[in-house]
Amino acid sequence: MIGSDPDIVAALRAAGCVFAEDEAALLSEAASTPAELHALVTQRTSGIPLEHLLGWAEFRGLRVAVEPGVFVPRQRTGFLVEQAVALGSRPPGDPRVVLDLCCGCGALGLAVVTELARAGVRARLTASDIEPAAVSCARRNLAPLDARVYEGDLFAPLPAQLAGRVDLLLANTPYVPTARITGMPPEAREHEPISALDGGADGLDVVRRVAAAAPSWLAPGGHLLVESSEEQAPVAVDVFARAGLTPRVVESEELYATVVIGSRPDRT
């Protein structure tokens, strides 16, 4: 580790890094020589995501590997994890079947299964993503869980025997309206895959596709959880209801997070 100095903090702050002191410390820890530190700072101030430079992101207390070209998990998405764990923890029963669609680096599935285990609930995880770099990254992160990670479009690559058995369907779909992509920070729109950001005209194109297919994959009483903006939530609720799911919206003012949950009716 090389000690950071005020010039590094100033450079990061000038580049718009809100947590400049913390970032300077992390970059200094990652560098083995002054030259390497200079290169990292230069890359960071050019807009490359900090997590891509470090090779990992912190999410729900876990250090998750993140490679260049892979979507960086957002801290607000921890609220979706909280909701999934609460649903998966009751009632007790057989191991939960968890499916993480649009999994990116696998952070959501990893966090949910890890936190369920802490609550004494066993879970089996399957994940998929359309981006090869994300699939490679997720396989690294999820290997300790013996999870299967498939490459392909949403449900398409999944094994047929999973249909009708999923208790928790996590779908952190892209939900930024196409016209708003250009207004996103450069570190997102220039360094993360567009497929992980662009949700179509109103941001809900992928949500509609997931909701339409979800009843066939959810177990009776199973739940679909997606993140949306506050303004999109009423439309997502209508989408879920039309798909035959019972929808509800939960929000976190602290994290500026909105999660729409759609539940498949139980047999009873």
N, C-alpha and C positions, 0 to 999 in steps of 0.2 A: 504493500500500500504506500502511495506517495501522498503526502499532505497537500491539501488544496490550499490555494491562496486567494486573497481578496480579488485579484485580477480575474481569476476564473469565475468567481461568483458574479462579478460585475459583467463579464462577457455573457454569461448565461442569462442574467437578468435583462440585459440589453436586447437579447434575442427573444425575449418574451417568456422565458421559463419562470413560472410563478414560484416554484419551490427551488430557487437557484441554489441555496445553501445545501439542501439535501442532495440535489443532483450533483453538485460539485464533489460532495463527499463520496457518493456512489461511483462516480467516474474515477476519482482518485484511487479508490479501493480496487477498481477493476484494472487500472494501469500498472504495469510493472516497471516502466521507465518514464522519465519526463517527456520523452519524445512520443511515447504511446499516449500519455495523458493529453498532450497537445493535439494529437490527431483525433482523439475521442471528443475533445471539447470543440474542435473545428467542425467535426461531423454533426455534433449535437446542435451547434448554433446555425448550421445550414438547414436544420429542420428534420434530421433523421430522428425517429422516436428513441427516447432514452432506452426503452426496453429492448429494442433491436440492437443497440450498442452493447448493452450489458449481457444480452442473451437470456434474460429472464424478466418476469414480471411478478410482483407481489399481488396475490389475490386471495382474500379471505384467510390471510395468515400463511398461505402456501407460496413457495417459490416455484413458479411455473415457467418452463423453458419456452421462449418465444424467439423465432427466427425471422430474419428479414423477409418481407413479403407476406407475413402472417398478421392477421388482425390482433391488436393488443387488447386484452380484456379490460373493460372499464370498471372502475370501482363501484359505480352505481348499480351494476349488474349483480353485485352481491345481494341486493334486495330480492332479486328473483331467486337466488340460491336459498335465502332465508325462507321464502314462501314454499319452495319445493321441499325443503327439509321438514318444515312444519306439517305439510301434507303427507309426506312419506313416513313420518314417525307415528302416525295413527291410522287405523288401529294396528296393534301388533299382528303379525302373521308371517307368511312365507317371505323369503327374500324379495325385496322390491326389484322390479325390472325398470331400469332407467335408460332412456334414450335421449342422446344429446345430438340434435340436428343442427347443421350450420355450426359445428363444434369448434371451428378455429383450432387453437392450440389445445383444446380439451379442458380448459380451466373450469367451466361450469360443471361438467360431469364429475371431474376430479373433486371439486369442492363439495358437491352434493353427496357423493358416495362417502367421502371422508367424514363429513359431518353426520351423516346417518349412522356410520359405524360408531362414532363417539356417543351417539344416542342409543346404541345397542341394537341397531337395525341393520341387517345384512342387505346388500344390494348387488345386482349384476348390471354392468354398464355396457351399452353399445353406443357407438358414435359414428357420425358421418359428416363429410364436408366435400364440396365440389372442387376445392383448391388442393392440388397435389402437395404444395409446401405445408399447408395446414394439416393435412393428413399425416405427413411425415412427422411433424412436430407433435401432434396429438398422440401418435403411437409411442413416442418417447415418453411423454408425460403420463400416459395411462398404462404403460407396460406393468408397473407394480400392481395394478388392479386386475390384471389379466383381462382387460377390456378388448373388445374387437372394434377396430376403427375401419370404416369402409370409405372408399372414394367414389363419389358420384352425386347426382342431383337429388337432394332430400331423401325420400324413402326408396328411390329406385335401386340402390345397390344393396339394400338390407335383405337378410334372409327371410323367406316367406313365413317361417315358423314363429317369427317375432310378432306377426300380426295378431291383434286381439289380446296381447299379453302385457302391454306397456302400462306400468302404473304411473310413471312420471315422464312426460315428454317435454324436454327442455328445448326450446327453439329460439335461440337468440338471432332471429332473422335480421337481415338488413332492413332498416325502416326509415332511412333518410330519403325524402322525396328527391327525384332526379334533379330538379331545378335548384335544389339547395346544396348539391354536392360541391359546386364551385365556391361556396361560402364557408366550407369546412376548413379547419386549420390545415396548413400544408403537410404537416407530419402525418395526417390521416389520409388525405386525398392523394398524396404523392407517393406514399410508402406502404399503404395497406391495399389489398385487392379490392377493386371496385365492386366485385360480387358480394363483398362483406358489408358494403355501405349503401349501395343504391337499391332502394325499395320500390322504384317505379314512380309513376305520376304522383300518387298520394302517399307513397312510402309503404303501402300495405300489400303490394303484389304477392310477395312471398308468403306473408301471413295468410292470405286467402288460399293459397295452394296448400299450405300446411294444415289449415283448419278443415279444408274440404276432405282431406285424406285421413285426418287424425282419428275420427270415430272407428275406422277400420283397424287401426293399430293400437288404440287404447284398450286396456282391459276394462270390464265393467267397473265403474267407480274411479277410473283413471283420470288423470288431469294433464291438460296441455297448458304450458306457461310460456308466454311471450312478453318481451319488453316492447313498449311503444312510447310515444310522446303523450303528454296529457291531452293534447288536442286530437290525437288519433284514436284515443281509447274508445269513444262512443261508436266510431265506425267499426273498430275491431270487435266490440261487443256484438254488434249486429251481424258481423261476419261469423262469429262463433255460434250465435243463436241459429242462423240459417243453416249451419253445418250440423245442427242437432246437439250442440254442446250447451251446457248451462253456464253462462258467463258471469264473471264478476271482476271488478277492478279494485286493485289495492295500490296505494301510493305511499311514498316516503318523501316527506318534505325535506328531511335532512340530506338525503342522497339525490334529490331531484329525479326520482325514479318512479316509473309507472309500469305496473305489470298487469296484464290481462290473463285471467285464468279461465279456462273452459273445461268443464268436467263432464265426462260421459256418465249418463245415468247408470246407477247400479242395477243389478238384476231385480232387486226388490223394489 
